[in-house]
Every structure is written in structure tokens, then in C-alpha cells.
Amino acid sequence: EGNPYTWWVGKGNEKHHYWGGSGPGIQKCACGIERNCTDPRFSCNCDADHRQWRKDTGMLSYKEHLPVSQVVVGDVDRPGSEAKVSVGPVRCQGDRNYWNAASFVTSSSYLHFSTFQGETSADISFYFKTSASDGVFLENLGNTDFIKLELKSATQVSFSFDVGNGPVEIVVTSPNELNDDQWHRVSAERNVQQASLRLDQLPPAVRPAPTEGHTRLELYSQLYVGAAGGQRGFLGCIRSLRMNGVTLDLEERAKVTPGVKPGCSGHCPSYGMYCANGGKCVEKYNGYSCDCSRTAYDGPFCIKDVGAFFEEGMWLRYNFHSPGTSLKDVVSRTLLSSADPEITAPDLSLSKEELSFSFSTTKSPCVLLYISSYSQDFMAVLVKPSGNLQIRYSLGGTKEPFNIDIEHRNMANGQPHTVNVSRDGRDIVLQLDHYPPTSYSLPATSDTQFNSPKALFLGKVI
């Protein structure tokens, strides 16, 4: 935040304040993105201002900003303040033909090339990746003859053609879904003897050439890559398209075609860091979105707090388990009721858990959170009458629960506070707000398993 003392200058004499392992528009080093900086208050190791040397390092891979022409380092005129900077060489990698790619942003997008000359033999190969479940990869038409490759469904690729005796279709079915936004390779071949289609490493589907009809494929239209003749086109990326040994320059054609973008780097490598608080970046073909479902936040960038206001006496309960549910459903069950269904104790024990939440209150004492179990085990976070925070663990083997008391801070001051508790066996790490984490250990007599957790209560214990 504020104006950095240090920056680098790239293409076009532009200043940049992001560093290797981070990304454009974000004033952080790699440790700030990964949240493991020497001093958690800062976003770079070098900002810790420690007596010993600290290092920030990483690759600058946003090629539009490269090369680095200058690095400016400030704030080193104080006694004992030093900086060392080294810039590595620019490295380019990848075969231009192999990575020649285009992104099809709408289902009506297409590129067109001159008619495919594949009268007696056709050899076509390419890679694709998509989130869509169907779409035409490419098509070339004649009067009645045609050749076409398409994604028929989320698990099927089809190669179809007509050489004068009716359409022939070859289909390869994948055991896994193909719309997983990963690269898949397709190769199709047709000659006077047979036709074949191969997908990834699966066995090829082969069909002998028909005994009747002409053997020459007579095509007249342009070759369409993507939507052809009003059909639903391909949504996603195609690269390394080779037809009879020639690589089609998708990238160059995409530069002058609306609805198609050159290249296929995706948006997440450049902008994924904007998905905050553990949000997952999801590629879209005209942008990206943040999946906040595994976070306690909402909104387009997972920065909007998800919370509730509790009037005194109100409470909320989440059941971890109910009859006939699998562990997959455990997290998705919500119950707002004081009724306690009679069910047998599920066979679930935790040797480690992570708990993270924020709160603000002016009332003390109060229970913030309580996790019950089918055994005698429990965990609780509460504010004592003094306004200090207390964490209680009772995992069996001890007469009294193990208490962690934070005596030196009043948490009932109406300000927002963040609590992070992480337990692995006997080791407990507690972090409050932006203070450095503190480590604790359960007593040797304590069990290390949280046996059969039952429900989580917020606001009050019933």
C-alpha cells in the first residue's frame, strides 16, 4: 500500500511494482501471494528489515512487460541498510508451430482458410481444451461431399465425411470428460483404404473405406475452423492444427477476426491472484471468475464477508453428520433447530483441523463457537468476563480441558477480530488478527484425536 520505494522498468519505459511469482497490478512478491513472508505484516521478505539478509526471488513471466531494462532500489541510504539485485536472462521456450493457438470466445466464432486439398488422403491433427460440452472443431464442404471433426458430447469426439456414397461417422468415446479445461489431442486420417480417429492415448477407431463410390474427396467451400453453416461452434482453445503436414497459422488469422483471440494462455495465470481469501480462479473464454465456495467470503473476488448479526440469545447450529449421509455431504448440511435427532455416532475422528473466522462484539462473557461430539470431546472459543479470548480443547485423557488464554488483549471492544486455530496432533498454532502466530502443545496425557464431532454451535451452546 502507498508508494513503493523499489520498482523495475520494462517494455515501453513503464514502471512495474510487482515481482517474480506475483502478477501485474499487485504490489507483492511471491511470499505475499503465498502468505509465507518473513514478517506477515509485509508482502515481501525484504520489507522485514531484519539484520540478516532476506531474499525475494521468482520468474517474471508476463511477456508483454519484458524485458527488464532497469531496476530502481530506494530506502537504502540509512545506516546498515543494503540491497543486492540480480536480473537473469530472458528465456523464450516452445515451438511456434506447436503453440500456435486461437481462443474461440463465442459459439458463433470461426476462422476461415482456403479449401482443404485432401482429395485422396487427409491427415489432420490438433490439440484442444474447453469447458463446453459440444461444438464443431472444423468443417469443409463440397456439393455433397464434406469432412468434419466435432466434439459431440462431453465424452465423445466425431470424425465424419462423405465421398459420394453417403455420410460415414467414426466416434471415439473417452472414459473421462473432455470439457475439463485440459489439453486433449485429436488426430484423424482418411485415405483410399481406411479412415481412423484417435483421441489422446485411447485406442484408435478404424473403419475400412467403402467398396463403392468415388475415392476422391471433392471440396469447394472454404475450410472453417469453429462455427460453420450456423452450427454451434467450438468454445475454447485450439492449437497446433496441422492438415496434411502444414500448420495453419491460427494466431495470425485470429488477430483480424472478431470473436477469436490469438494465443491460449488463459486469464488465470495473469489475473488469478485477484481471487482473494483462497478463492479459486476459473477460466472463462472471455474472462475469468472466482469460485468462492470453499471460502468464508462471497462476491466477484471473494472479498465480501459472509456473516450474520446475532442478537443476544440467538444461536446457529450446523450438524456435521446425519443419518445416511456420506462424508462428502458433511460440510453441506445446515440445521437451524434445537431438535437433536437420535442417530448413532459416526465413525469419524480428526487428528488435525483448521478453524478460521472473524467476529466483533461488545459483550463479555460470551461463547463465540463450540464444537460438540458424540464422545466427551469438545472445542470452544469464548470471550471471558475480562474481554480476553480463551480457546478450550478437551480431547480425552485429561480431567480438565486444555485452555489457551490470551490475557493481554480486550477482544470485546466492538472491533473486528480474526481468529485462526490450526491443530495437528498435539501441536496447536493460534493467530489473532495480524499478530505473529503463537504455538502451543496439548499435554502429553491428552488424546490427539477429536473423536466423532457432532455439531458446531455459534453464539450460544444448547
C-alpha positions in Angstrom: 0.0 0.0 0.0 1.2 3.5 -0.7 4.1 4.4 -3.0 6.8 1.7 -3.2 10.5 2.6 -2.8 11.5 0.0 -5.4 10.4 -0.8 -8.9 11.6 -2.2 -12.2 11.2 -0.7 -15.7 10.0 -2.9 -18.6 9.0 -2.5 -22.2 7.8 1.0 -23.2 9.7 2.5 -20.3 6.8 1.6 -17.9 7.3 1.2 -14.2 6.2 -2.1 -12.6 5.7 -2.7 -8.8 5.0 -6.4 -8.9 7.8 -9.0 -8.5 8.7 -12.5 -9.6 6.0 -15.0 -8.6 3.4 -12.2 -8.3 1.5 -10.5 -11.2 0.6 -7.2 -12.8 -1.2 -4.6 -10.7 -0.4 -6.2 -7.4 2.4 -4.7 -5.2 3.6 -8.0 -3.8 6.4 -10.5 -4.0 5.9 -14.3 -4.3 5.8 -14.7 -0.5 2.9 -12.1 -0.3 0.9 -14.2 -2.8 1.6 -17.5 -0.9 1.3 -15.8 2.5 4.5 -17.0 3.9 6.6 -13.8 4.2 9.2 -13.5 7.0 7.1 -10.8 8.6 3.4 -11.4 7.9 2.7 -7.7 8.1 4.5 -7.2 4.8 4.2 -8.6 1.3 7.9 -9.1 0.6 10.6 -10.8 2.6 13.0 -7.8 2.1 10.5 -5.5 3.8 11.1 -7.2 7.1 14.2 -5.0 7.6 16.0 -7.8 9.6 19.7 -7.7 10.3 20.3 -10.9 8.3 19.8 -11.0 4.5 16.4 -11.8 3.2 15.6 -12.7 -0.4 12.7 -12.3 -2.8 13.0 -14.2 -6.0 10.9 -15.6 -8.8 10.2 -15.6 -12.5 8.7 -12.5 -14.3 6.6 -14.3 -16.9 4.2 -11.6 -18.1 5.8 -11.3 -21.5 4.0 -8.1 -22.6 6.1 -6.2 -19.9 9.5 -7.8 -20.7 12.4 -7.4 -20.9 13.6 -5.7 -17.7 15.7 -2.6 -18.7 16.2 -1.0 -15.2 15.7 -1.8 -11.5 15.4 1.1 -9.1 16.0 0.4 -5.4 15.3 3.1 -2.8 15.3 3.3 1.0 19.0 2.2 1.3 20.5 5.4 2.5 20.0 4.5 6.1 23.0 3.2 8.2 23.2 -0.6 7.9 20.6 -0.8 5.0 21.8 -2.6 1.9 20.3 -4.2 -1.2 21.6 -6.6 -3.8 19.8 -7.1 -7.1 20.3 -9.6 -9.9 18.3 -10.0 -13.1 18.5 -13.2 -15.0 18.4 -13.6 -18.8 15.2 -13.5 -20.8 14.4 -17.1 -21.9 12.0 -18.0 -24.6 10.7 -21.5 -25.0 8.2 -23.5 -27.0 7.9 -24.4 -30.7 5.9 -21.7 -32.5 4.0 -24.2 -34.6 3.3 -26.4 -31.7 1.9 -23.5 -29.6 0.2 -21.7 -32.5 -3.2 -21.2 -30.9 -6.5 -19.4 -31.0 -9.3 -18.9 -28.4 -12.9 -19.1 -29.6 -14.8 -16.7 -27.4 -18.4 -17.2 -28.6 -20.1 -20.3 -30.1 -20.5 -18.4 -33.4 -16.8 -17.6 -33.7 -14.8 -19.1 -36.6 -11.7 -18.7 -38.7 -11.7 -19.5 -42.4 -8.9 -20.7 -44.6 -8.6 -21.8 -48.2 -10.2 -25.1 -49.3 -8.5 -28.2 -47.8 -6.8 -30.1 -50.6 -7.4 -33.6 -49.3 -8.8 -35.5 -52.3 -7.1 -38.8 -51.8 -5.7 -38.5 -48.4 -6.4 -36.4 -45.3 -4.3 -36.2 -42.2 -5.5 -33.8 -39.6 -4.2 -33.3 -36.0 -4.7 -30.7 -33.3 -5.0 -30.1 -29.5 -8.0 -28.6 -27.9 -9.1 -27.6 -24.4 -12.6 -26.5 -23.4 -15.2 -26.1 -20.7 -18.1 -26.6 -23.2 -19.7 -30.0 -23.8 -20.0 -29.8 -27.6 -19.1 -27.8 -30.7 -17.7 -28.1 -34.2 -13.9 -28.1 -34.4 -13.6 -27.8 -38.2 -15.6 -28.4 -41.4 -15.1 -28.2 -45.2 -18.0 -28.7 -47.6 -18.4 -29.7 -51.2 -21.6 -30.2 -53.3 -22.4 -33.4 -51.4 -19.0 -34.3 -50.1 -17.8 -32.9 -46.7 -15.3 -33.5 -44.0 -16.0 -32.6 -40.4 -14.5 -33.0 -36.9 -16.6 -32.1 -33.8 -17.0 -32.5 -30.1 -20.3 -34.4 -30.0 -20.6 -34.5 -26.2 -18.5 -34.1 -23.1 -17.0 -37.6 -23.7 -17.2 -38.0 -27.5 -15.2 -36.8 -30.5 -16.5 -37.5 -34.0 -14.9 -37.6 -37.4 -17.4 -37.6 -40.3 -17.1 -37.4 -44.1 -18.9 -38.2 -47.4 -17.0 -39.3 -50.5 -20.1 -39.8 -52.6 -21.8 -42.8 -51.1 -23.4 -41.3 -48.0 -22.0 -39.9 -44.8 -19.6 -42.0 -42.7 -19.0 -41.3 -39.0 -16.3 -42.5 -36.6 -16.7 -41.8 -32.9 -14.2 -42.2 -30.1 -15.6 -42.2 -26.5 -13.5 -41.1 -23.6 -13.9 -42.7 -20.1 -13.2 -39.2 -18.7 -15.0 -35.9 -19.5 -13.2 -33.8 -22.2 -14.5 -30.4 -21.1 -12.1 -30.3 -18.1 -10.1 -27.3 -19.4 -7.1 -29.6 -20.0 -5.3 -30.2 -23.3 -6.5 -33.2 -25.4 -5.1 -34.4 -28.8 -7.2 -35.4 -31.8 -5.8 -37.0 -34.9 -7.9 -38.1 -37.9 -6.8 -39.8 -41.1 -8.6 -40.8 -44.3 -7.1 -42.5 -47.3 -8.3 -44.8 -50.1 -8.0 -47.9 -47.8 -9.4 -46.7 -44.4 -10.3 -43.9 -42.1 -9.2 -43.6 -38.4 -9.7 -41.4 -35.4 -7.5 -41.2 -32.3 -8.1 -39.3 -29.1 -5.3 -38.8 -26.6 -3.8 -42.2 -25.7 -7.0 -44.2 -26.3 -7.1 -47.0 -29.0 -7.9 -45.5 -32.4 -11.3 -46.2 -34.0 -10.7 -47.6 -37.6 -13.2 -48.1 -40.5 -12.3 -49.6 -43.9 -13.0 -47.4 -47.0 -16.4 -48.1 -48.6 -16.3 -50.5 -51.6 -18.5 -48.3 -53.8 -18.5 -44.6 -54.5 -15.6 -42.4 -55.7 -12.4 -42.3 -53.6 -11.7 -38.6 -54.2 -13.0 -36.1 -51.6 -14.3 -33.1 -53.7 -14.5 -30.0 -51.6 -15.3 -26.4 -52.7 -16.1 -24.2 -49.7 -13.5 -22.6 -47.5 -12.2 -24.5 -44.6 -14.0 -23.3 -41.4 -12.3 -23.7 -38.0 -15.1 -23.2 -35.4 -18.7 -22.4 -36.2 -19.7 -23.4 -39.8 -23.1 -23.1 -41.5 -24.9 -21.8 -38.5 -24.0 -24.8 -36.3 -22.8 -24.4 -32.7 -19.1 -23.8 -33.0 -16.3 -24.7 -30.7 -15.9 -22.7 -27.4 -12.4 -22.8 -26.1 -8.8 -23.2 -27.5 -7.3 -25.0 -30.4 -3.6 -25.2 -31.1 -1.1 -26.9 -33.4 -3.7 -27.5 -36.1 -1.9 -29.5 -38.9 -3.6 -30.6 -42.1 -1.6 -32.8 -44.4 1.7 -31.7 -42.8 1.0 -28.0 -42.9 0.5 -26.0 -39.7 -2.3 -23.4 -40.1 -1.5 -20.0 -38.6 -4.4 -19.7 -36.3 -2.8 -16.9 -34.3 -2.2 -14.6 -37.3 -5.8 -15.1 -38.6 -7.3 -14.6 -35.1 -5.7 -11.2 -34.9 -8.0 -9.9 -37.6 -11.1 -11.9 -36.8 -13.9 -10.7 -34.3 -14.8 -13.2 -31.6 -11.5 -15.1 -31.8 -8.4 -14.2 -29.8 -4.8 -15.1 -30.7 -3.0 -17.4 -28.2 -4.3 -19.5 -25.4 -2.6 -18.5 -22.2 -5.9 -18.1 -20.3 -6.7 -15.4 -17.8 -5.9 -17.2 -14.5 -2.1 -17.1 -14.8 -2.3 -13.3 -15.2 -5.2 -12.4 -13.0 -5.8 -15.3 -10.7 -4.3 -13.5 -7.7 -7.3 -11.2 -7.6 -9.3 -14.1 -6.3 -8.7 -13.4 -2.6 -9.0 -15.4 0.6 -8.4 -18.8 -1.0 -10.9 -18.3 -3.9 -10.2 -20.5 -6.9 -9.8 -18.8 -10.4 -12.0 -20.4 -13.0 -11.2 -19.8 -16.7 -13.9 -18.4 -18.9 -13.3 -17.8 -22.6 -14.0 -14.1 -22.4 -12.5 -13.6 -18.9 -12.4 -15.4 -15.6 -14.4 -15.8 -12.4 -13.6 -16.6 -8.8 -15.1 -19.7 -7.2 -15.6 -18.7 -3.5 -17.5 -21.9 -2.5 -14.6 -23.2 -0.3 -14.1 -19.8 1.4 -15.9 -17.8 4.0 -16.3 -14.9 1.5 -18.5 -14.0 -1.4 -18.6 -11.5 -4.3 -16.8 -11.5 -7.6 -13.4 -11.6 -6.0 -14.2 -13.4 -2.7 -13.6 -10.3 -0.5 -17.2 -9.8 0.7 -17.6 -11.1 4.2 -20.3 -13.7 4.7 -21.7 -13.2 8.2 -24.7 -12.7 10.4 -25.7 -10.4 13.2 -26.6 -12.3 16.4 -28.9 -10.6 18.9 -28.4 -11.8 22.4 -29.8 -15.3 22.9 -29.7 -16.2 19.2 -27.8 -19.2 18.1 -26.9 -21.2 15.0 -26.1 -24.8 14.7 -24.5 -26.8 11.9 -24.8 -30.6 12.1 -21.7 -32.4 10.8 -23.5 -35.7 10.2 -27.0 -37.0 9.9 -28.4 -40.5 9.0 -27.4 -41.9 5.7 -25.0 -39.2 4.7 -21.6 -39.8 3.4 -18.6 -37.7 4.5 -18.9 -35.8 1.2 -22.2 -34.3 2.4 -20.9 -33.5 5.9 -19.9 -29.9 5.1 -23.1 -29.1 3.1 -25.6 -29.8 5.9 -27.2 -26.9 7.7 -29.7 -27.2 10.6 -31.5 -24.3 12.3 -33.2 -26.2 15.1 -32.9 -27.2 18.7 -34.3 -30.7 17.9 -31.5 -33.3 18.3 -32.1 -36.3 16.0 -31.3 -39.6 17.6 -28.6 -41.0 15.5 -25.7 -43.3 16.1 -22.2 -41.9 16.4 -20.5 -41.7 13.0 -17.1 -43.3 12.7 -15.1 -40.1 12.1 -12.1 -38.8 14.1 -9.9 -35.9 13.4 -6.2 -35.8 14.1 -6.0 -32.3 12.8 -8.3 -29.4 11.9 -8.2 -25.8 10.9 -10.6 -23.2 12.1 -10.8 -19.6 10.8 -13.4 -16.9 11.5 -13.9 -13.2 12.2 -16.1 -11.6 14.8 -16.9 -8.3 16.6 -18.7 -8.0 19.9 -19.0 -5.6 22.9 -20.5 -8.3 25.2 -18.4 -10.4 27.6 -18.6 -13.1 28.7 -19.9 -14.9 25.6 -19.5 -18.2 23.6 -18.4 -17.5 20.1 -18.1 -21.1 18.9 -18.5 -24.6 20.3 -17.9 -27.9 18.6 -19.6 -30.9 20.3 -19.1 -34.6 19.7 -20.7 -38.0 20.3 -17.9 -38.6 22.8 -16.8 -36.3 25.6 -14.5 -34.4 23.3 -15.2 -30.7 22.5 -13.6 -27.5 21.4 -14.7 -24.0 22.3 -13.7 -20.4 21.6 -15.1 -17.9 24.1 -14.7 -14.4 25.5 -14.1 -14.3 29.2 -15.7 -11.7 31.6 -12.4 -9.7 31.3 -12.9 -9.4 27.5 -9.9 -11.8 26.9 -10.1 -14.7 24.4 -9.9 -18.3 25.5 -9.6 -21.4 23.4 -10.6 -24.7 25.1 -9.7 -28.2 23.9 -10.9 -31.3 25.6 -9.8 -34.4 23.7 -9.9 -37.0 26.4 -7.1 -38.3 28.7 -7.2 -35.2 30.9 -9.6 -34.3 33.8 -9.8 -30.6 32.8 -9.8 -29.1 29.3 -6.6 -27.6 27.9 -7.1 -23.8 27.9 -5.2 -21.2 25.9 -5.8 -17.7 27.4 -4.9 -14.5 25.6 -4.7 -12.2 28.6 -3.2 -9.1 27.1 -5.9 -8.1 24.5 -9.5 -7.0 25.0 -11.5 -8.7 22.2 -14.9 -7.3 23.3 -14.1 -3.8 22.1 -16.5 -3.8 19.1 -13.7 -4.0 16.6 -13.5 -6.8 14.0 -11.0 -9.6 15.1 -9.8 -12.6 13.1 -9.1 -16.0 14.8 -7.1 -18.8 13.1 -6.6 -22.0 15.0 -4.7 -24.9 13.5 -4.1 -28.2 15.3 -2.0 -31.1 14.1 -1.8 -33.8 16.7 -0.6 -32.1 19.9 0.6 -29.0 18.1 -1.7 -26.0 18.1 -0.9 -22.8 16.2 -3.0 -19.7 17.1 -3.0 -16.5 15.1 -5.1 -13.4 16.1 -5.6 -10.6 13.7 -2.2 -9.6 12.1 -0.1 -10.6 15.1 2.6 -13.3 14.6 1.3 -16.9 15.1 1.9 -18.5 18.6 2.5 -22.2 19.1 1.1 -24.3 22.0 1.2 -28.1 22.8 -1.5 -30.2 24.3 -0.4 -32.0 27.5 1.3 -35.5 27.0 -1.7 -37.1 28.7 -4.2 -35.7 26.2 -5.6 -37.7 23.3 -4.6 -36.4 19.8 -7.9 -37.5 18.2 -11.1 -35.3 18.1 -13.5 -38.3 18.3 -16.8 -38.2 16.4 -17.5 -34.5 16.0 -21.3 -33.9 16.1 -22.3 -30.2 15.6 -20.9 -26.7 15.5 -22.7 -24.0 17.6 -22.3 -20.3 17.0 -23.5 -17.7 19.5 -24.7 -20.0 22.3 -24.5 -23.6 23.5 -27.7 -25.5 23.8 
